[in-house]
Amino acid sequence: MQFRNRSIVLSALDPAVRELKRLWRQDDGQDLVEYGLLVFLIALAAIASMKGLASSISTVFRSAATSLTTTS
């Protein structure tokens, strides 16, 4: 019984599998995907560096605020 249900599911997925195979062979739009990945990696690097920069800026302002409150 379980195997019959599996074959029904696999036969229902057959058109989707064929379409994915066709898309895999087709290379139109490949450059767009590569540019998208490149933009994603640059954005990821920018976010990572911003976190470090934000921490440094926060430390500087915290130090300045402490200096101002202790001098007053």
Residue pairs with C-beta under 8 A, 6 or more apart in sequence:
none
